[in-house]
């Protein structure tokens, strides 16, 4: 049997219609080749390549990239940012973290806070959580009904269509971990005093709603995975694999943009700095 290309592998994890998260094994590691040392070397190579591509994106000055990271607590959104962008200049990447909306934000439409942090021309933007929190938390807690939820799905799709039609490549990754893996990671935070800042008692209450959140994710991803802004489910029990897959997806997307450096300035030919 012929080996599947990376593009074929990505198709396997891309959401296209109704699905179940149980279709995806969070323990799987399809992008992990070789031993751990090989994988870390590959991640380092991808991070360096991403740095070069981001420079080209910035120099081109017209296109933009938005990477959306979603996932249950402890799924590794912070860790993904840390390792995937480990070689990228802080000047080239901006990160926005979406927490519970403030009173100021709740007084406006749910997408209001998103518009302020969309990527500028030539910029790569990462959203640690995102506008999708507004079709997850309110749904699980029954703060909005089915009609309001459906309306939000449509608003999100139209918002992302606006972004793509104005030069933004939108990449959306759901970092998929198992309930058992989350249990281990939460316990590790409790057992290590230096990690207590990462933990709150509210995390345990949300964990009790695990099944409800899985269903909410399935419905949200099904409704909002489009040709112009598709969702990818990233098996994330293995942290190194998670980072490799997101890095490869991002590098492939940037290469697919076929960005070119600006034309040289003939006025600089032969110029000598004294």
Secondary structure by P-SEA (a helix, b strand, c coil): cccccaaaaaaaaccccccccccccccccccccccaaaaaaaaaaaaaaaaaaaaaaaaaccbbbbbbbbbcccccaaaaaaccccccccccbbbbbbccccaaaaacccaaaaaaccccccbbbbbccccccccccccccccccaaaaaaaaaaaaaaaaaaaaabbbbbbbcccccaaaaaaaaaaaaacccccccccaaaaaaaaaaaaaaaaaaaaaaacccccbbbbbbbcccaaaaaaaaaaaaaaaaaaaccccccccccccccccc
